[in-house]
């Protein structure tokens, strides 16, 4: 009988007492037999840690010295976790008892599978896919991210249309299964991202290193979403624009970098103007701040020979060979299944 890989569920928490009280019981009901449970606290100012210690003694506590966001918080916490597979789980996710087993089984079929995600549904409407990951993350030729089951702000009902396991471009950070050795091999998350898109950047680096990123439909979890920064928040918009630009600069092949970024500048300027016309000047300012800080970061960033991208975007799985926003806004293609029609 083969030995089950050791698995550690690590929930990053910041002032999330109410989420932990609501969702930690489902995680503790997981049936996987070689499992450790952790709450990594990002210097919360509420009573999260005391609550977990008093009510869930089986859960180990890691206390980070500061709130360094999703990226820095996990980088710090995972230095103290020993397991074959990490599961990075948001504090606002409900799981079912057997949610771990199918994903681990899929990952064990091929040691080149570095990361995998379950199906992500919306907690408040459990038949609908959830924004943060749906049925697996994709990217278009200009670096815009979307999911099977969610394009921009349009989410689909789960009717079984994405019940096939497949390679994807990126796996959601809300419920990310990742081999610990692969996580550390590529240097973990980029702490400069703080939060948002750090999982896409990580998966892109893993793919550049020759690994696969996969989706497992047999496992389903339910995500509240927007637990730290809700949709429409200018801070969230700022991080998404800045981090997307940083990710493209780092990971695009030199032959693609300038032409893609030139097009993105034009399209992002249109997005800023659209925000102004729509009466959202804070959103426009957030986009301009994102560009300002991206250019400041770029002056500091240096490519080393081992980090220089060798793979072109179009040669990777999980890439849509078209411009998603064009098809969404001008051709009315609102679902993944209609994008290529």
ChimeraX attribute file (.defattr): number of C-alpha atoms within 10 A of each C-alpha:
attribute: neighborCount
match mode: 1-to-1
recipient: residues
	/A:1	3
	/A:2	4
	/A:3	6
	/A:4	15
	/A:5	15
	/A:6	16
	/A:7	25
	/A:8	22
	/A:9	24
	/A:10	27
	/A:11	27
	/A:12	23
	/A:13	26
	/A:14	21
	/A:15	17
	/A:16	21
	/A:17	18
	/A:18	14
	/A:19	18
	/A:20	23
	/A:21	15
	/A:22	14
	/A:23	16
	/A:24	22
	/A:25	14
	/A:26	14
	/A:27	19
	/A:28	18
	/A:29	12
	/A:30	17
	/A:31	14
	/A:32	16
	/A:33	12
	/A:34	12
	/A:35	17
	/A:36	19
	/A:37	21
	/A:38	18
	/A:39	23
	/A:40	23
	/A:41	25
	/A:42	24
	/A:43	18
	/A:44	18
	/A:45	11
	/A:46	12
	/A:47	12
	/A:48	21
	/A:49	23
	/A:50	12
	/A:51	15
	/A:52	19
	/A:53	13
	/A:54	8
	/A:55	11
	/A:56	15
	/A:57	10
	/A:58	12
	/A:59	17
	/A:60	15
	/A:61	19
	/A:62	20
	/A:63	18
	/A:64	18
	/A:65	12
	/A:66	13
	/A:67	15
	/A:68	19
	/A:69	19
	/A:70	23
	/A:71	20
	/A:72	22
	/A:73	26
	/A:74	22
	/A:75	19
	/A:76	20
	/A:77	21
	/A:78	20
	/A:79	9
	/A:80	9
	/A:81	18
	/A:82	13
	/A:83	18
	/A:84	15
	/A:85	24
	/A:86	23
	/A:87	24
	/A:88	21
	/A:89	23
	/A:90	23
	/A:91	28
	/A:92	23
	/A:93	26
	/A:94	22
	/A:95	22
	/A:96	16
	/A:97	13
	/A:98	15
	/A:99	19
	/A:100	23
	/A:101	16
	/A:102	16
	/A:103	21
	/A:104	22
	/A:105	13
	/A:106	17
	/A:107	23
	/A:108	13
	/A:109	9
	/A:110	11
	/A:111	11
	/A:112	16
	/A:113	21
	/A:114	23
	/A:115	31
	/A:116	28
	/A:117	30
	/A:118	29
	/A:119	25
	/A:120	28
	/A:121	29
	/A:122	22
	/A:123	18
	/A:124	12
	/A:125	13
	/A:126	15
	/A:127	14
	/A:128	20
	/A:129	27
	/A:130	30
	/A:131	26
	/A:132	23
	/A:133	28
	/A:134	32
	/A:135	32
	/A:136	31
	/A:137	27
	/A:138	24
	/A:139	25
	/A:140	19
	/A:141	16
	/A:142	23
	/A:143	21
	/A:144	17
	/A:145	20
	/A:146	25
	/A:147	27
	/A:148	21
	/A:149	28
	/A:150	24
	/A:151	22
	/A:152	15
	/A:153	11
	/A:154	13
	/A:155	21
	/A:156	21
	/A:157	16
	/A:158	19
	/A:159	10
	/A:160	8
	/A:161	12
	/A:162	19
	/A:163	14
	/A:164	12
	/A:165	15
	/A:166	17
	/A:167	20
	/A:168	25
	/A:169	25
	/A:170	34
	/A:171	30
	/A:172	29
	/A:173	21
	/A:174	25
	/A:175	27
	/A:176	23
	/A:177	28
	/A:178	24
	/A:179	23
	/A:180	21
	/A:181	14
	/A:182	19
	/A:183	21
	/A:184	13
	/A:185	11
	/A:186	16
	/A:187	11
	/A:188	23
	/A:189	25
	/A:190	19
	/A:191	17
	/A:192	14
	/A:193	23
	/A:194	18
	/A:195	22
	/A:196	22
	/A:197	25
	/A:198	25
	/A:199	22
	/A:200	23
	/A:201	23
	/A:202	22
	/A:203	28
	/A:204	24
	/A:205	22
	/A:206	23
	/A:207	21
	/A:208	21
	/A:209	16
	/A:210	12
	/A:211	18
	/A:212	25
	/A:213	27
	/A:214	26
	/A:215	30
	/A:216	24
	/A:217	20
	/A:218	17
	/A:219	18
	/A:220	21
	/A:221	21
	/A:222	26
	/A:223	29
	/A:224	20
	/A:225	20
	/A:226	14
	/A:227	14
	/A:228	13
	/A:229	14
	/A:230	12
	/A:231	14
	/A:232	10
	/A:233	13
	/A:234	19
	/A:235	16
	/A:236	19
	/A:237	22
	/A:238	22
	/A:239	20
	/A:240	20
	/A:241	20
	/A:242	25
	/A:243	25
	/A:244	22
	/A:245	20
	/A:246	23
	/A:247	20
	/A:248	20
	/A:249	21
	/A:250	20
	/A:251	21
	/A:252	22
	/A:253	16
	/A:254	15
	/A:255	11
	/A:256	17
	/A:257	17
	/A:258	14
	/A:259	11
	/A:260	16
	/A:261	17
	/A:262	11
	/A:263	11
	/A:264	16
	/A:265	13
	/A:266	10
	/A:267	13
	/A:268	16
	/A:269	14
	/A:270	13
	/A:271	15
	/A:272	20
	/A:273	17
	/A:274	15
	/A:275	17
	/A:276	15
	/A:277	11
	/A:278	10
	/A:279	11
	/A:280	14
	/A:281	15
	/A:282	16
	/A:283	24
	/A:284	24
	/A:285	17
	/A:286	22
	/A:287	24
	/A:288	18
	/A:289	16
	/A:290	23
	/A:291	20
	/A:292	12
	/A:293	14
	/A:294	18
	/A:295	15
	/A:296	11
	/A:297	14
	/A:298	13
	/A:299	8
	/A:300	7
	/A:301	12
	/A:302	11
	/A:303	10
	/A:304	8
	/A:305	7
	/A:306	7
	/A:307	14
	/A:308	15
	/A:309	20
	/A:310	14
	/A:311	16
	/A:312	15
	/A:313	24
	/A:314	14
	/A:315	8
	/A:316	17
	/A:317	17
	/A:318	22
	/A:319	21
	/A:320	23
	/A:321	13
	/A:322	14
	/A:323	15
	/A:324	25
	/A:325	19
	/A:326	12
	/A:327	16
	/A:328	18
	/A:329	10
	/A:330	8
	/A:331	13
	/A:332	12
	/A:333	18
	/A:334	21
	/A:335	18
	/A:336	21
	/A:337	12
	/A:338	12
	/A:339	18
	/A:340	12
	/A:341	8
